[in-house]
């Protein structure tokens, strides 16, 4: 765990803090269970908790944060020049809300859709590896 990430997460109001902490655990747990992903580097990018596959280079960065415009919602952000969000949108058109080609949007008072979210996280954590294999 990264101390600066812990500090940022503790600053959120309770409902958001709990959801973002759950997403953090889900990212780390998903990575731990996936072959070839390696250790996840936790850091802050744009003051947002960020998760990188620095060791293996297998994936694309995932960032998490509350929405500035709506404190009842939070997001998982992905690099906008990937096809990740369009892939998620095709796989889960009814489960998540999306922001353009960069984010999955969730509500703090909704249950965390753990299995679909785990799948999306896994796709992000292997994005570069899978892209190298297919092309």
C-alpha positions in Angstrom: 0.0 0.0 0.0 1.1 3.5 -0.8 1.0 6.1 2.0 0.1 9.0 -0.2 -2.8 7.0 -1.8 -4.0 6.1 1.8 -4.0 9.8 2.7 -6.0 10.8 -0.4 -8.5 8.1 0.2 -9.0 9.0 3.9 -9.9 12.6 2.8 -13.1 11.4 1.0 -16.5 11.5 2.8 -17.4 8.1 4.2 -19.6 6.6 1.5 -17.1 7.5 -1.3 -14.1 6.5 0.8 -15.6 3.0 1.3 -16.4 2.5 -2.4 -13.0 3.8 -3.6 -11.2 1.6 -1.0 -13.3 -1.4 -2.3 -12.3 -0.6 -5.9 -8.7 -0.3 -4.8 -8.8 -3.7 -3.2 -10.5 -5.1 -6.3 -7.8 -3.8 -8.6 -5.0 -5.2 -6.4 -6.7 -8.5 -5.9 -7.5 -8.9 -9.6 -3.8 -8.1 -10.5 -2.6 -10.6 -7.9 -4.6 -13.4 -9.4 -3.6 -12.7 -13.0 -0.6 -14.4 -14.6 1.9 -12.0 -16.2 0.6 -8.8 -14.6 3.1 -8.6 -11.8 3.2 -6.2 -8.9 1.0 -3.1 -9.2 2.6 0.2 -8.6 0.3 2.5 -6.6 0.9 6.2 -7.0 -0.9 9.5 -7.5 -1.4 11.0 -10.9 -3.3 14.3 -11.0 -3.8 13.8 -7.3 -5.9 10.6 -8.0 -5.0 7.1 -6.8 -3.5 5.4 -9.8 -2.5 1.8 -10.5 0.2 0.9 -13.0 1.7 -2.3 -14.2 5.2 -0.9 -14.1 6.9 -4.2 -13.5 5.4 -6.1 -16.4 4.2 -3.3 -18.7 1.2 -5.5 -19.4 -1.6 -2.9 -18.8 -2.9 0.5 -19.0 -3.1 2.8 -16.0 -6.3 2.9 -14.0 -7.1 5.9 -11.9 -10.0 6.3 -9.4 -11.6 9.4 -8.0 -14.9 11.1 -7.0 -16.5 13.1 -9.7 -15.9 16.8 -9.1 -19.3 17.7 -10.6 -21.3 15.1 -8.6 -20.1 14.0 -5.1 -22.5 11.1 -5.2 -20.6 9.5 -8.1 -17.1 8.1 -8.6 -15.2 6.9 -11.5 -12.5 4.5 -12.8 -10.5 6.4 -15.4 -8.7 4.8 -18.3 -6.4 6.2 -21.0 -8.6 7.9 -23.5 -6.6 6.7 -26.5 -7.3 3.0 -25.8 -10.4 1.1 -26.9 -11.0 0.0 -23.3 -14.1 2.0 -22.5 -15.7 1.1 -25.9 -14.9 -2.6 -25.1 -16.6 -2.2 -21.6 -19.6 -0.4 -23.2 -20.1 -3.3 -25.6 -19.8 -5.9 -22.9 -21.8 -4.1 -20.2 -24.2 -1.6 -21.8 -26.7 -1.7 -19.0 -24.5 -2.2 -15.9 -22.3 0.9 -16.0 -22.6 4.5 -17.0 -19.7 5.8 -19.1 -18.0 9.1 -19.7 -16.9 9.3 -23.3 -14.0 7.0 -24.0 -12.3 7.6 -20.6 -14.3 6.4 -17.6 -16.7 4.0 -15.9 -19.1 6.0 -13.7 -20.6 4.5 -10.5 -22.9 5.8 -7.8 -21.7 5.7 -4.2 -25.0 4.4 -2.9 -25.2 1.5 -5.4 -23.8 -1.9 -4.7 -20.4 -2.5 -6.4 -20.9 -4.7 -9.5 -17.9 -6.7 -8.6 -17.7 -9.4 -11.3 -18.3 -7.1 -14.3 -15.9 -4.5 -12.8 -13.3 -7.2 -12.1 -13.5 -8.2 -15.8 -13.0 -4.5 -16.9 -10.1 -4.1 -14.6 -8.5 -7.4 -15.9 -8.8 -6.1 -19.5 -7.1 -2.8 -18.5 -4.3 -4.7 -16.6 -3.5 -6.7 -19.7 -4.3 -4.2 -22.4 -0.7 -3.8 -23.8 0.1 -7.5 -23.5 -3.1 -8.5 -25.3 -2.5 -5.8 -28.0 1.0 -7.1 -28.6 -0.4 -10.6 -29.0 -3.1 -9.6 -31.4 -1.3 -7.3 -33.6 
